Amino acid sequence: MGDFFKGWRRKIGCVTLVMSLVFMMGWIRSHGLRDSVFFPTGKITESCVFSGEGFVGWANVLVNNPAYQPKVHWAFGGPPNVSHTLNQPSVRIKWNWCGVFAYDFYTIGEASWILPYWFIVCPLTVLSAFLLLPKRKKSPPKKLTEPIPTEGA
């Protein structure tokens, strides 16, 4: 077992595999629940990291409440409503590339980035497989054992 973790490839491979599994669990959870963590980024703004409907995302929100007290708060286990949010008339999708997109609410001053979980899980899994699976060893070239031609024959 000690020989398995010699070298940096195996150590980094195990870390990327664990990261891939954590994101996979988040992916599965996001299909049934929406989780959000909010943290203040200014006097009237806060950022939010959220997960729902197979997506993970980040949003920067302008808070229009004069009684707002900046503090970290979270909401775990709500209904997943990412696609419902994107179908609202106040949403403007800025760009979309392979399911990774940025949008903003032009009525309330929110800007967001959304990434599908597969966009994170698949590369991490491939990278961990590349780092953990052993390289194929090249076999030494075989010596040719042909009979030496004799003279005069």
C-alpha positions in Angstrom: 0.0 0.0 0.0 2.9 2.3 0.7 4.2 1.9 -2.8 0.9 3.0 -4.3 1.2 6.6 -3.0 4.8 7.1 -4.1 5.1 10.0 -6.5 2.8 13.0 -7.1 0.6 11.4 -9.8 -1.1 9.0 -7.4 -1.7 11.6 -4.7 -3.2 14.1 -7.1 -5.2 11.4 -8.8 -6.8 10.4 -5.5 -7.6 14.1 -4.7 -9.2 14.6 -8.1 -11.2 11.3 -7.7 -12.5 12.5 -4.3 -13.4 15.9 -5.8 -15.2 14.2 -8.6 -17.2 12.0 -6.2 -18.2 15.1 -4.1 -19.4 16.9 -7.1 -21.3 13.8 -8.3 -23.1 13.7 -4.9 -24.0 17.3 -5.3 -25.2 16.6 -8.9 -27.5 13.8 -7.6 -28.8 16.0 -4.7 -29.4 19.0 -7.0 -32.1 17.1 -9.0 -34.4 17.0 -5.9 -33.3 20.0 -3.8 -31.9 23.5 -4.2 -29.2 24.6 -1.8 -27.9 28.1 -1.5 -25.2 29.9 0.6 -25.3 33.7 0.7 -22.4 35.9 1.9 -22.1 39.7 1.9 -19.8 41.4 -0.6 -20.7 45.0 0.2 -23.1 47.2 2.1 -26.0 46.5 -0.3 -24.7 43.5 -2.3 -24.3 39.8 -1.5 -23.0 36.8 -3.5 -24.7 33.4 -3.6 -23.4 30.0 -4.5 -26.3 27.7 -5.4 -27.1 24.2 -6.7 -30.3 22.9 -8.3 -31.6 20.9 -11.2 -28.2 19.5 -12.2 -26.5 23.0 -12.1 -24.1 24.7 -9.8 -23.9 28.5 -10.0 -22.9 31.8 -8.6 -24.9 35.0 -8.4 -24.1 38.6 -7.3 -27.3 40.2 -6.0 -28.1 43.8 -5.2 -30.2 43.9 -2.0 -33.1 46.4 -2.2 -33.9 46.4 1.6 -32.8 49.3 3.7 -32.9 47.1 6.9 -30.4 44.7 5.3 -27.8 43.4 7.8 -24.7 41.9 6.0 -24.3 38.3 7.3 -23.7 34.8 6.0 -26.9 32.8 5.7 -28.0 29.7 3.8 -31.0 27.9 2.6 -30.8 24.1 2.2 -33.4 21.8 0.9 -35.7 24.1 -1.1 -37.4 23.2 -4.4 -35.0 23.2 -7.4 -36.1 26.2 -9.6 -33.2 27.1 -11.8 -35.0 26.5 -15.1 -38.1 28.3 -13.7 -35.8 31.3 -13.0 -34.4 31.3 -16.5 -37.9 31.4 -18.0 -38.9 34.7 -16.4 -39.3 37.7 -18.7 -36.9 39.8 -16.7 -34.0 37.4 -17.4 -31.5 38.2 -20.1 -29.1 35.4 -21.1 -25.8 37.0 -22.0 -24.1 33.9 -23.5 -24.5 30.2 -23.6 -21.8 27.7 -24.5 -22.3 23.9 -24.1 -24.8 24.4 -21.3 -22.6 26.9 -19.4 -24.2 30.2 -19.5 -24.3 33.6 -17.9 -27.5 35.6 -17.3 -28.7 38.7 -15.5 -31.9 40.0 -14.1 -32.0 43.5 -15.5 -34.9 44.5 -13.1 -33.1 43.7 -9.8 -29.4 43.9 -10.6 -28.4 40.2 -10.4 -25.7 38.7 -12.5 -25.2 34.9 -12.5 -23.0 32.2 -13.9 -24.4 28.7 -14.2 -22.4 25.5 -14.9 -23.9 22.0 -15.4 -22.4 19.5 -12.9 -21.3 17.2 -15.8 -19.0 20.1 -16.9 -17.1 19.6 -13.6 -17.5 15.8 -13.0 -16.5 14.5 -16.4 -13.1 16.2 -16.7 -12.2 15.5 -13.0 -13.0 11.8 -13.6 -10.9 11.6 -16.8 -8.0 13.4 -15.1 -8.1 11.1 -12.1 -8.2 8.0 -14.3 -5.2 9.3 -16.3 -3.3 9.9 -13.1 -4.2 6.7 -11.3 -4.1 4.1 -14.0 -0.5 2.8 -14.6 1.3 3.6 -17.8 1.9 0.8 -20.2 5.5 -0.3 -20.1 7.2 -0.7 -23.3 8.6 -4.2 -23.9 12.2 -4.4 -24.9 12.8 -5.1 -28.6 13.2 -8.8 -29.3 16.6 -9.9 -30.7 16.5 -11.4 -34.0 18.0 -14.9 -34.0 18.3 -15.6 -37.7 20.8 -18.2 -38.9 24.0 -16.7 -40.3 24.4 -17.6 -43.9 27.4 -19.7 -44.6 29.7 -19.1 -47.5 29.9 -21.5 -50.4 26.5 -23.0 -49.8 
